[in-house]
Amino acid sequence: MQNLNAIPDLVLVNGTVLTVDGSNSVAEAVGVTAGLITAIGSTNDVLSLRGPKTKVIDLEGRTLIPGLIDPHVHLADHGTSMVMAVDVRDLYRDITSVTHMVDRVRDRVKTTAEGTWLYGFGSPLADRRMAEKRLPTRSELDAVAPKHPVVLTFGAHVFIANSVALNLAKITKDTPDPEGGEIQRDPETGELTGKLLERAQLLVRAAIGPEIPVAYSVKTDYHHLKAGITFASQSALSRGVTSVHDMVMTNVAIRAYQELAEEDALPLRTSLLIRIIESPIKPESLLNLGFYSGFGNSMLRLGGVKMSIDGGITGKAAAFYDPYLPDEHDPAHEHECYCGIIRIPTEELESTVDAYHRAGHRVCVHAIGDRAADMALAAFDAAITAHPRDDHRHRIEHFGNWALTPERIEKARRLGIVPVPNLSFMHSIMPPVRSFIGTDRLKGAFGLKTMLDAGLRVITGSDGPGFFPTDPLRDIGIATSRRTLEGDAVEPQEAISAVQALRMMTIDAAWSGFEEDEKGSIELGKLADFAILERNPLETAFEDIGSIEVDATLINGKFVFQRAGAEMAARA
Ligand SMILES: [Zn+2]
């Protein structure tokens, strides 16, 4: 037994404890004192440390693992949208047609005062799955909402606005496309379709009110954000998640987090990655404040800054060198050489990365297409070469989803860049992505094994919880089985072992937040954050790991989730 000579206030015994320590050792029991792990060993040894007030939980053979960590979520934004917006999501849900979506908007119109903004929250690439094989149009929304401004989002990169919303945003068919965005028009008539991509969305956001903070499109205040964070956290907790890195883009979200933390009501440990371009938070504001990454405490801290070079794959706006394939579902881009959208010009990117790198921040850059990945690597190369800094742990969000070449992998390794691919994408949206970027660009996609073998420390984030649920167990299942929702295996040679995948979602994710000394494994002195699973993921068929039930989740040694029907009795 290892122990810190403390009398535990809680012991969890008779389990399989996957410690995820340096040698992946397995124990039977743990002891917790004042929220920290103070004993690890056999059931008998840990029980022998008991004092008169020690609570004993019998795991009855369950598996106890470190609390899971999702290092790329949009929890505040999506949670608030899930609570407040008209839900027109189809992935993992029941919507199957545009008609169905429009009906939901019509229902909300009936109960909403004229002139009030209405928001709909849909799933990325819904057009490929709906019966009509398209998204709703401006005119369909006009028909059910002639007097309400309506904007529907389908992933972070696409808005569909009705005429009232376009009028308020002063967008006409003659409005030029903003730099880094697109106002889509019907290729035949030149009329607005209502679809707005990337920076064109900012015109609508500005119409909602420049002074009004927004989560995606939803008009929000502190109370909404707090409710959204709390709501979205509950489903994460039910999947064993105890920590997230949340991409936030408003002062309101940051304030909401701080209020929750102060009230002792923050459900998950949260590291904030603050968006500083295309955000109400100005690029210079964090630099002016002087805080650098790591500021805060184990519940809430500043994890770094975030910016997005190109558009999203789900908006078909990721920036590639080669054009997207001809696409019958996208007539507006059918007849041109369309390669996606660059949202941050090279100069702005390089100066921002450099300034934050020098100021001691960790910089997370979203780059999806190959062209954007090269821009990100070049910007990091320039900053790191000019101002070498050890252990910066800069990240490229979505690196490794595709467009992996030996040159890019070697450059990332040399620069010490952390790739953050998204197994949720591989699982959920491969058929449409394959149809518009083609199979060549998908060779070696989500190349976990290749990146690990090359010496990169890889982590993976869900980009949820709104579009893809925040569910690291599902992602461990995908990393090992390589299965999509449709049941196909994607680049099966890139499968990694279950223990590698478990490390990715625990200790490696903790490391990516500079928090590996305080969490991510079950070792003495670390935070007592655990997920208790009904069975052992290392002894489960890969395809079934995602459906393992989480029976309980603990943060600071306290039960914060218990599955109904699977409660574990405590005895003194
Ligand atoms: Zn994201």
Residues whose N, C-alpha, C, O or C-beta is under 5 A from the ligand:
A	BS01	ZN	D463
